[in-house]
Every structure is written in structure tokens, then in C-alpha cells.
Amino acid sequence: MFENFEVNPLFEGSVHEHPHFSLSVEGNQYKGMIEDNKIHWYNPHPKQTLEEEHVCAIEAKVITMLSDHLEQ
């Protein structure tokens, strides 16, 4: 589904602190953040190159993985 999933702590300790992440899909790098259990993608948005179902599956997996990561 995707590779190289990384959580990037940005703005730690500030009101702008949200989980940021990066991942690769089919050799393309994507980055985003989660706020209120919704993913906000940075440019490029995966919908520009991937099918809607694939993006939805990726988003569900990212939310699960970030939830697991934040519980640790």
C-alpha cells in the first residue's frame, strides 16, 4: 500500500502541534498532517495520481498507524 511511513514532530508544545507524517506510494513522496481525525495533505495531493479508493485506504491506514504511534 505504501512505504517509508514516518511521523515528524512539528510545532511540539505549541497550539499548532498536530501529527505530521510522510510516506511513499509507488515511488512518489506525500506529506500531510492530521487534525480532528482528518488528513490534510500537502502538495502534491495523492488524489492527483492515485485512484480515490486507494487514497481512502491509505488515509484509513495512516489514521490507524498514527493513533497507535501516539498511544506509545
Contacts in CASP RR format, 6 or more apart in sequence:
PFRMAT RR
TARGET T0000
AUTHOR 0000-0000-0000
METHOD contacts of the structure
MODEL  1
MFENFEVNPLFEGSVHEHPHFSLSVEGNQYKGMIEDNKIHWYNPHPKQTL
EEEHVCAIEAKVITMLSDHLEQ
1 25 0 8 1.000
1 54 0 8 1.000
1 57 0 8 1.000
1 58 0 8 1.000
1 61 0 8 1.000
2 23 0 8 1.000
2 24 0 8 1.000
2 25 0 8 1.000
2 58 0 8 1.000
2 61 0 8 1.000
3 23 0 8 1.000
3 24 0 8 1.000
3 25 0 8 1.000
3 27 0 8 1.000
4 22 0 8 1.000
4 23 0 8 1.000
4 24 0 8 1.000
5 21 0 8 1.000
5 22 0 8 1.000
5 23 0 8 1.000
5 62 0 8 1.000
5 65 0 8 1.000
6 21 0 8 1.000
6 22 0 8 1.000
6 23 0 8 1.000
7 19 0 8 1.000
7 20 0 8 1.000
7 21 0 8 1.000
7 66 0 8 1.000
7 69 0 8 1.000
8 20 0 8 1.000
8 21 0 8 1.000
8 22 0 8 1.000
8 31 0 8 1.000
9 17 0 8 1.000
9 20 0 8 1.000
10 16 0 8 1.000
10 17 0 8 1.000
10 18 0 8 1.000
10 20 0 8 1.000
10 33 0 8 1.000
11 17 0 8 1.000
11 18 0 8 1.000
18 33 0 8 1.000
18 34 0 8 1.000
18 35 0 8 1.000
19 33 0 8 1.000
19 34 0 8 1.000
19 66 0 8 1.000
19 69 0 8 1.000
19 70 0 8 1.000
20 31 0 8 1.000
20 32 0 8 1.000
20 33 0 8 1.000
21 31 0 8 1.000
21 32 0 8 1.000
21 33 0 8 1.000
21 34 0 8 1.000
21 62 0 8 1.000
21 66 0 8 1.000
22 29 0 8 1.000
22 30 0 8 1.000
22 31 0 8 1.000
22 32 0 8 1.000
23 29 0 8 1.000
23 30 0 8 1.000
23 58 0 8 1.000
23 62 0 8 1.000
24 30 0 8 1.000
25 46 0 8 1.000
25 50 0 8 1.000
25 54 0 8 1.000
25 58 0 8 1.000
26 49 0 8 1.000
26 50 0 8 1.000
28 44 0 8 1.000
28 46 0 8 1.000
28 49 0 8 1.000
30 41 0 8 1.000
30 42 0 8 1.000
30 44 0 8 1.000
30 45 0 8 1.000
30 46 0 8 1.000
31 41 0 8 1.000
31 42 0 8 1.000
32 39 0 8 1.000
32 40 0 8 1.000
32 41 0 8 1.000
32 42 0 8 1.000
33 39 0 8 1.000
33 40 0 8 1.000
33 42 0 8 1.000
34 40 0 8 1.000
34 62 0 8 1.000
34 63 0 8 1.000
34 66 0 8 1.000
37 63 0 8 1.000
39 59 0 8 1.000
39 62 0 8 1.000
39 63 0 8 1.000
41 47 0 8 1.000
46 54 0 8 1.000
46 55 0 8 1.000
46 58 0 8 1.000
47 55 0 8 1.000
50 58 0 8 1.000
END
